[in-house]
Amino acid sequence: MASGCYKIPAIRVEIVGVLTNKMSTDAYRGAGRPEATYLIERTIDLVAAELKKDPAEVRLKNFPRLQDFPTPLPPE
């Protein structure tokens, strides 16, 4: 699921979790989806910058084609 809507065959993720005993002070809706989308799209931007390519070009190249649907879920 970490690849979002793109065809990315291999992903490695390192996560640091931080815990607190304080209550959140904001609404808790749509948990995780905005953050996940930011992570995916920011990663595409960083890849494009490293390859010196237009981010839109990298997105289009890695988006599944119509004949690729339905896409299988990655193994767990």
Protein Blocks (a to p, Z undefined) as FASTA:
>chain_A
ZZomaccfbdcddddddddfbdcfbdcehihjlmmmmmmmmmmmmmmmmnopafklmmmm
mpccfklpccddddZZ
